[in-house]
Amino acid sequence: MTEESHGRPRGRPRKDSGPAPIDDVLAAALHAFATHGYQGVSVRTLNRELGVSHNLLHQRFGSKEAIWYAAVDWGFGRLTEELVRSGQNQPDPVQRLRAFIRSFVAFSARNPDLLRRVVLASSAPQGAAGMHGWAPEVIGAVGAPETTPQGYISVFFAPTNTSREAGRQAAGRIFGARTTDRDEPTTWQTRQAQYDAVCAWGIPNHALLQRVAAIELPVFVANGNSDPMILPRYSYLLAGLLPDARVKIYPDSAHGFLFQHHSEFAADVNAFLAEAVGPQKPTT
């Protein structure tokens, strides 16, 4: 964590400060895991990093896994609290969402241990030419107050037998087969506001493209090879603008590639997140 967010330097608690406050322990543990990765940290090295007695972490948490969960819950709990506060005085949903996004970005900048890697699925950089609105066939398929399963499948899945079969399975879950634990459906007003945001994002502006280079974190860019909403060329453009990016275009798929290739995509994301984030330390 940063000195700004805690009022103290990031790292180990002072040895002469008595029993380490739990916030100090969790902040330093989160920093250690973010710096060295889960496999690169042990309870012994955490004790040394934190400057605390050998028994302290065992007594408080019991295992490295429990320390990791506690540190992550603590860090994201603080983020959640800040996001909730950011929208409390914003009755308008749009302004509340804007406050939410600004708060998230600001918090992430102040607390870099919580955001070390980014996954962008079916994404395009702001200002890219040709993004100012969806293609007519996309609007015809999903641009009405009531979207049909056929319209959904035609946009989110490629025009092949294998992709359309995956689409029918997904549509069966989305359009009624699943009756419990369902999200609230979006309103027509929400969908119109989303399209307005897409159009504004897609206003051609070459100068805005250069801002992407400021994202120095490792980024995994993914898309389907037949996506009609966010064309694959924008994934390559995005990856080319980012200083540290890897890109994967999934075959025989479209905007819903992560539904069709869910197992492969999940494995790719896990592998990306598991990449070494710093020098590895012994785990014994």
C-alpha positions as CSV (number, residue, x, y, z in Angstrom):
1,M,0.0,0.0,0.0
2,T,1.1,3.6,-0.4
3,E,2.0,6.1,2.3
4,E,-0.9,8.3,1.1
5,S,-3.4,5.6,1.8
6,H,-2.1,4.4,5.2
7,G,-0.2,7.3,6.6
8,R,3.0,5.1,6.9
9,P,5.5,3.7,4.5
10,R,4.7,0.4,2.7
11,G,6.5,-2.7,3.9
12,R,7.4,-4.3,7.2
13,P,6.2,-2.9,10.6
14,R,8.9,-1.6,12.9
15,K,10.3,-4.2,15.3
16,D,10.3,-1.7,18.1
17,S,6.6,-0.8,17.7
18,G,5.2,-3.7,19.8
19,P,2.6,-6.1,18.5
20,A,1.9,-5.3,14.8
21,P,-1.6,-3.9,14.2
22,I,-3.6,-6.3,12.0
23,D,-3.9,-3.6,9.3
24,D,-0.1,-3.3,9.1
25,V,0.3,-7.1,8.9
26,L,-2.3,-7.5,6.1
27,A,-0.9,-4.5,4.1
28,A,2.6,-5.9,4.3
29,A,1.5,-9.4,3.5
30,L,-0.5,-8.2,0.5
31,H,2.6,-6.3,-0.8
32,A,4.7,-9.4,-0.4
33,F,2.3,-11.6,-2.3
34,A,1.8,-9.0,-5.0
35,T,5.6,-8.6,-5.4
36,H,6.7,-12.2,-5.3
37,G,3.6,-14.2,-6.2
38,Y,1.9,-16.8,-4.0
39,Q,4.4,-19.5,-4.7
40,G,7.3,-17.2,-4.0
41,V,6.2,-16.4,-0.4
42,S,6.2,-18.7,2.6
43,V,5.1,-18.1,6.2
44,R,8.8,-18.0,7.2
45,T,9.6,-15.3,4.6
46,L,6.5,-13.4,5.6
47,N,7.7,-13.4,9.2
48,R,11.0,-12.1,8.1
49,E,9.4,-9.5,5.7
50,L,7.0,-8.3,8.5
51,G,9.6,-8.3,11.2
52,V,7.4,-10.2,13.6
53,S,7.9,-13.3,15.7
54,H,7.7,-16.8,14.2
55,N,4.4,-17.6,16.0
56,L,2.5,-14.5,15.3
57,L,1.2,-15.4,11.8
58,H,0.5,-19.0,12.8
59,Q,-1.5,-17.9,15.9
60,R,-3.5,-15.3,13.9
61,F,-4.1,-17.2,10.7
62,G,-2.8,-20.8,10.8
63,S,-1.5,-21.1,7.2
64,K,-0.1,-19.2,4.2
65,E,-3.4,-19.8,2.4
66,A,-5.4,-18.2,5.2
67,I,-3.0,-15.2,5.3
68,W,-3.4,-14.8,1.5
69,Y,-7.2,-14.9,1.7
70,A,-7.2,-12.5,4.7
71,A,-4.9,-10.0,2.9
72,V,-6.9,-10.1,-0.3
73,D,-10.2,-9.7,1.5
74,W,-8.8,-6.8,3.5
75,G,-7.5,-5.0,0.4
76,F,-10.6,-5.5,-1.7
77,G,-12.8,-4.8,1.3
78,R,-11.3,-1.3,1.5
79,L,-11.8,-0.9,-2.2
80,T,-15.5,-1.9,-1.9
81,E,-16.0,0.6,1.0
82,E,-14.6,3.4,-1.1
83,L,-16.7,2.5,-4.2
84,V,-19.8,2.5,-2.1
85,R,-19.0,5.9,-0.6
86,S,-18.3,7.3,-4.0
87,G,-21.9,6.9,-5.2
88,Q,-23.8,7.7,-2.0
89,N,-24.5,11.3,-2.9
90,Q,-25.2,10.6,-6.6
91,P,-29.0,10.0,-7.2
92,D,-28.6,9.9,-11.0
93,P,-27.5,6.4,-12.1
94,V,-25.2,7.7,-14.8
95,Q,-23.4,10.1,-12.5
96,R,-23.2,7.3,-9.9
97,L,-21.5,5.0,-12.4
98,R,-19.0,7.8,-13.4
99,A,-18.2,8.4,-9.7
100,F,-17.8,4.7,-9.2
101,I,-15.3,4.4,-12.2
102,R,-13.3,7.5,-11.1
103,S,-13.1,6.1,-7.6
104,F,-11.9,2.7,-8.8
105,V,-9.2,4.2,-11.0
106,A,-8.0,6.5,-8.3
107,F,-7.9,3.8,-5.6
108,S,-6.1,1.4,-7.9
109,A,-3.4,4.1,-8.6
110,R,-2.9,4.7,-4.9
111,N,-2.9,1.0,-4.1
112,P,-0.9,-0.8,-6.9
113,D,-0.6,-4.1,-4.9
114,L,-4.3,-4.7,-5.7
115,L,-4.0,-4.3,-9.5
116,R,-1.0,-6.0,-11.2
117,R,-2.5,-7.5,-14.3
118,V,-5.4,-6.7,-16.6
119,V,-7.6,-8.9,-18.8
120,L,-9.4,-7.2,-21.7
121,A,-12.0,-9.2,-23.5
122,S,-13.6,-7.9,-26.8
123,S,-12.2,-4.4,-26.2
124,A,-11.1,-1.5,-28.3
125,P,-9.1,1.6,-27.6
126,Q,-11.0,4.9,-27.4
127,G,-10.6,7.0,-30.6
128,A,-10.0,4.1,-33.0
129,A,-11.4,4.7,-36.5
130,G,-14.5,2.7,-37.5
131,M,-15.8,2.3,-33.9
132,H,-18.4,5.1,-34.0
133,G,-21.5,2.8,-33.9
134,W,-22.3,-0.8,-34.5
135,A,-22.7,-2.4,-38.0
136,P,-26.3,-2.4,-39.3
137,E,-26.6,-6.2,-39.0
138,V,-25.6,-6.0,-35.3
139,I,-28.3,-3.3,-34.7
140,G,-30.8,-5.3,-36.6
141,A,-30.1,-8.4,-34.5
142,V,-29.8,-7.0,-30.9
143,G,-30.9,-3.3,-31.3
144,A,-34.5,-3.7,-30.2
145,P,-36.2,-3.6,-26.8
146,E,-36.7,-7.4,-26.9
147,T,-33.8,-9.5,-28.1
148,T,-34.6,-12.9,-29.5
149,P,-32.4,-16.0,-29.0
150,Q,-31.8,-16.0,-32.8
151,G,-30.6,-12.4,-32.8
152,Y,-28.3,-13.0,-29.8
153,I,-26.8,-16.1,-31.4
154,S,-26.2,-14.3,-34.7
155,V,-24.0,-11.6,-33.0
156,F,-22.3,-13.5,-30.2
157,F,-21.4,-16.7,-32.2
158,A,-19.8,-17.3,-35.5
159,P,-21.8,-18.6,-38.5
160,T,-20.6,-22.2,-38.3
161,N,-22.3,-25.3,-37.0
162,T,-20.0,-25.7,-34.1
163,S,-20.2,-22.1,-32.9
164,R,-24.0,-21.9,-33.4
165,E,-24.5,-25.1,-31.4
166,A,-22.5,-23.5,-28.5
167,G,-24.7,-20.5,-29.0
168,R,-27.9,-22.5,-28.7
169,Q,-26.6,-24.0,-25.4
170,A,-25.8,-20.5,-24.1
171,A,-29.1,-19.0,-25.3
172,G,-31.0,-21.8,-23.6
173,R,-29.5,-20.8,-20.3
174,I,-29.9,-17.1,-20.9
175,F,-33.5,-17.1,-22.3
176,G,-35.3,-19.2,-19.7
177,A,-33.9,-22.7,-18.9
178,R,-32.2,-21.4,-15.8
179,T,-34.8,-20.2,-13.3
180,T,-32.7,-19.7,-10.1
181,D,-29.9,-17.3,-9.2
182,R,-30.5,-15.1,-12.3
183,D,-29.3,-11.5,-12.6
184,E,-31.9,-8.8,-13.0
185,P,-32.5,-8.1,-16.7
186,T,-31.2,-4.9,-18.1
187,T,-33.7,-2.2,-19.2
188,W,-34.1,-0.7,-22.6
189,Q,-33.0,2.6,-21.1
190,T,-29.8,1.0,-19.9
191,R,-29.0,-0.6,-23.2
192,Q,-29.6,2.7,-25.0
193,A,-27.2,4.4,-22.6
194,Q,-24.6,1.7,-23.3
195,Y,-24.9,2.3,-27.0
196,D,-24.5,6.0,-26.5
197,A,-21.4,5.3,-24.6
198,V,-20.1,3.0,-27.3
199,C,-20.7,5.7,-30.0
200,A,-18.9,8.4,-27.9
201,W,-16.0,6.0,-27.2
202,G,-15.8,5.4,-31.0
203,I,-15.5,9.0,-32.2
204,P,-12.2,8.9,-34.2
205,N,-9.4,10.7,-32.3
206,H,-5.9,9.6,-33.0
207,A,-4.5,11.6,-30.0
208,L,-6.6,9.5,-27.6
209,L,-5.0,6.3,-28.8
210,Q,-1.7,7.4,-27.4
211,R,-3.1,7.3,-23.8
212,V,-3.1,3.5,-23.9
213,A,0.7,3.5,-23.7
214,A,0.5,4.8,-20.2
215,I,-0.8,1.4,-19.0
216,E,2.4,-0.3,-18.0
217,L,0.8,-3.3,-16.4
218,P,0.8,-6.7,-18.2
219,V,-2.4,-7.0,-20.2
220,F,-4.0,-10.1,-21.8
221,V,-6.2,-9.1,-24.8
222,A,-8.7,-11.6,-26.1
223,N,-11.4,-11.8,-28.7
224,G,-13.2,-14.1,-31.1
225,N,-12.0,-14.2,-34.7
226,S,-15.5,-13.3,-36.1
227,D,-16.7,-10.7,-33.6
228,P,-19.0,-8.3,-35.5
229,M,-19.2,-5.8,-32.6
230,I,-15.5,-5.4,-31.7
231,L,-13.6,-6.5,-34.8
232,P,-10.5,-8.5,-34.1
233,R,-8.3,-5.8,-35.7
234,Y,-9.1,-3.6,-32.7
235,S,-7.7,-6.3,-30.4
236,Y,-4.4,-6.2,-32.4
237,L,-4.4,-2.4,-32.4
238,L,-4.9,-2.4,-28.6
239,A,-2.2,-4.9,-28.0
240,G,0.2,-3.0,-30.2
241,L,-0.4,0.2,-28.3
242,L,0.1,-1.4,-24.9
243,P,3.7,-1.6,-23.7
244,D,3.3,-5.1,-22.2
245,A,0.5,-7.1,-23.9
246,R,-0.2,-10.5,-25.2
247,V,-3.1,-11.1,-27.5
248,K,-5.1,-14.3,-28.4
249,I,-7.9,-14.5,-31.0
250,Y,-10.0,-17.6,-30.4
251,P,-11.0,-19.5,-33.6
252,D,-14.6,-20.2,-34.8
253,S,-16.1,-17.7,-32.4
254,A,-17.5,-14.2,-32.1
255,H,-18.4,-11.7,-29.4
256,G,-19.3,-14.5,-27.1
257,F,-16.0,-16.4,-27.5
258,L,-15.6,-16.6,-23.7
259,F,-18.9,-18.5,-23.4
260,Q,-18.0,-20.8,-26.3
261,H,-14.4,-21.4,-25.3
262,H,-15.0,-21.0,-21.6
263,S,-12.6,-23.8,-20.5
264,E,-9.8,-22.6,-22.7
265,F,-10.3,-19.0,-21.9
266,A,-10.3,-19.7,-18.1
267,A,-7.1,-21.7,-18.5
268,D,-5.5,-18.9,-20.4
269,V,-6.5,-16.3,-17.8
270,N,-5.2,-18.5,-15.0
271,A,-1.9,-19.0,-16.8
272,F,-1.6,-15.3,-17.4
273,L,-2.3,-14.5,-13.8
274,A,0.1,-17.2,-12.6
275,E,3.1,-15.8,-14.5
276,A,5.9,-14.7,-12.3
277,V,5.5,-11.2,-11.0
278,G,8.9,-10.8,-9.4
279,P,11.9,-12.8,-8.2
280,Q,10.8,-16.1,-6.7
281,K,11.8,-16.9,-3.2
282,P,12.0,-20.3,-1.5
283,T,8.7,-21.5,-0.2
284,T,10.1,-23.5,2.8
